[in-house]
Amino acid sequence: MLNTTAVTGLAKGKNCRGTSGRVEVCNGAYGNNGWLGIASISITGGTHITQGTVRLNDTYFNTATYNTAAWRNLVTCQEIGHTFGLDHQDENFSNANLGTCMDYTNSPGTNQHPNAHDYQELDIIYAHTDSTTTISQPTADNFAADIDADNPRNWGQLVKQSHGGRTSIYELDLGGGRKQVTFVIWTLEGNPTK
């Protein structure tokens, strides 16, 4: 079972530094850099997420195209979903909506929340017992705290990109079984780094 509690974040301002054992969600005017939202997760031992951050770019959410509840909900939900280990259900922006925020779409009206499949995936991911927990990890494990995740140069190697470049996944190997994975949703205009 996965239990979450929303609390006041520990991240200060739009830099949105990660905190061990938590997901920090931040928004700010990050500039005309092409991305709507970024989710970054820190992973140890190849499989355990130790912290996550979500950045929402108000520079675009304050424009006519994206200043809607549907766009904000889709991007926020999808990026938070990534911090819990969820992947996309469909990566073609032109396909019919699946009714989940983990579906790419050009029209987010019906894709603003998780669906039953997302909850089933979370059950699979977290319904196991082992000796590792990431809750209340000491801050010494906060190995990705000093990485400026707003800057594409710090995202590492591009490991996957959707058709048309509207989303990207990057991986930064930090050694010792530690890595940072960054998920990016680009604006409708596309990915300026491709």
C-alpha positions in Angstrom: 0.0 0.0 0.0 1.3 3.5 -0.9 0.4 6.2 1.6 1.3 9.8 0.9 0.8 13.0 2.8 0.9 16.5 1.3 3.0 18.8 3.5 4.7 22.2 3.1 7.8 21.6 0.9 11.3 22.0 2.1 12.6 23.4 -1.3 13.2 27.1 -1.4 12.1 29.1 -4.4 12.2 27.8 -7.9 15.5 26.0 -7.5 13.5 23.1 -6.1 16.3 21.1 -4.5 15.4 17.5 -3.7 14.9 16.2 -0.2 15.7 12.6 0.8 12.5 10.5 1.2 10.3 13.2 -0.3 8.9 14.5 -3.5 9.2 18.3 -3.8 6.8 20.0 -6.2 7.7 23.6 -7.3 6.5 26.1 -9.8 8.1 29.3 -11.1 8.8 31.3 -14.1 11.7 29.2 -15.4 11.8 31.1 -18.7 11.3 30.4 -22.4 13.4 27.2 -22.4 10.8 25.0 -24.1 9.8 22.8 -21.2 6.4 22.8 -19.4 7.4 20.3 -16.7 10.3 18.3 -15.4 10.3 15.4 -13.0 13.7 14.2 -11.7 14.1 11.1 -9.5 17.2 10.0 -7.7 17.7 6.2 -7.7 20.0 4.0 -5.6 20.7 0.3 -6.1 19.2 0.4 -9.6 15.6 0.3 -8.4 14.9 2.4 -5.3 13.7 6.0 -5.7 15.2 8.0 -2.9 13.8 11.4 -3.7 12.0 13.3 -6.5 11.4 16.8 -7.7 8.7 18.3 -10.0 9.2 21.7 -11.7 6.3 23.4 -13.4 7.2 26.3 -15.7 4.8 29.2 -15.1 6.4 31.1 -18.0 4.3 28.8 -20.3 1.4 28.2 -17.9 0.8 32.0 -18.0 0.3 31.9 -21.8 -3.1 31.5 -23.5 -2.2 28.0 -24.8 -1.4 26.5 -21.4 -3.2 28.7 -18.9 -6.0 26.1 -18.4 -6.8 23.7 -15.6 -6.5 20.8 -18.0 -2.9 21.5 -19.0 -1.8 22.3 -15.5 -3.5 19.1 -14.1 -2.1 16.9 -16.9 1.5 18.1 -16.6 1.5 18.1 -12.7 -0.1 14.7 -12.5 2.2 13.1 -15.1 5.4 14.5 -13.5 4.3 13.5 -10.0 3.5 10.0 -11.4 7.0 9.7 -12.7 8.4 10.4 -9.2 6.5 7.4 -8.0 7.9 5.2 -10.8 5.0 5.4 -13.3 5.7 5.3 -17.0 3.6 6.5 -19.9 0.7 4.4 -21.1 0.7 5.8 -24.7 3.4 8.0 -26.3 1.6 9.1 -29.4 0.2 12.6 -29.0 -2.3 12.0 -31.8 -3.9 8.8 -30.4 -7.3 8.9 -28.6 -7.0 9.8 -25.0 -6.8 6.9 -22.5 -8.3 8.9 -19.6 -5.0 9.1 -17.7 -2.4 11.8 -17.1 0.2 9.2 -18.0 -0.9 9.4 -21.7 0.6 11.9 -24.1 -2.0 14.2 -25.7 -2.5 17.5 -27.5 -5.9 17.9 -25.9 -5.7 17.1 -22.1 -9.4 17.5 -21.2 -9.9 13.9 -20.3 -6.3 13.1 -19.3 -6.0 15.0 -16.0 -5.9 12.3 -13.4 -4.5 8.7 -12.9 -6.7 5.9 -14.1 -7.2 2.4 -12.7 -4.2 1.0 -14.6 -1.9 3.6 -12.9 -3.1 2.5 -9.5 -2.6 -1.1 -10.4 1.0 -0.3 -11.5 1.6 1.5 -8.2 0.3 -1.6 -6.3 2.8 -3.7 -8.3 5.7 -1.3 -7.7 5.1 -0.9 -3.9 3.4 -4.2 -2.8 6.7 -5.9 -2.0 8.6 -6.4 1.2 12.3 -5.9 1.4 14.8 -4.4 3.8 15.2 -1.1 2.0 13.1 2.0 2.6 13.6 5.5 1.3 11.4 7.1 4.0 13.4 9.4 6.4 16.7 8.6 4.8 19.6 10.6 6.3 20.5 13.7 4.4 23.9 12.2 3.6 22.1 10.1 1.0 20.9 13.3 -0.8 23.5 12.8 -3.5 21.7 14.7 -6.2 20.9 17.8 -4.2 23.6 20.0 -5.8 22.6 19.2 -9.4 20.9 22.1 -11.2 18.1 20.0 -12.7 16.7 23.1 -14.5 19.6 23.1 -16.9 19.5 20.5 -19.8 23.4 20.2 -19.6 23.0 18.5 -16.2 20.3 16.0 -17.3 22.9 13.4 -18.6 22.5 11.3 -21.6 19.3 11.2 -23.7 17.9 7.7 -23.4 14.5 8.0 -24.9 12.5 10.6 -26.9 9.0 10.5 -28.2 8.1 10.7 -31.8 8.4 14.4 -32.7 10.5 15.1 -29.6 7.7 16.3 -27.4 9.0 14.3 -24.4 12.4 13.2 -23.4 14.0 11.0 -20.8 17.6 11.6 -19.7 19.8 9.6 -17.3 22.8 10.9 -15.4 25.0 8.1 -13.9 26.4 9.3 -10.6 28.4 6.2 -9.9 28.1 3.6 -7.1 24.7 2.4 -8.3 23.3 5.9 -8.1 21.6 7.8 -10.9 19.3 10.6 -11.7 16.5 10.2 -14.2 14.8 13.3 -15.7 11.5 13.3 -17.6 10.7 16.4 -19.7 7.5 17.5 -21.3 8.2 20.1 -24.0 5.8 22.7 -25.3 3.7 22.2 -28.4 6.4 24.0 -30.3 8.7 21.1 -29.4 12.0 20.4 -28.0 14.6 23.1 -28.7 17.5 20.7 -27.8 16.9 18.2 -30.5 
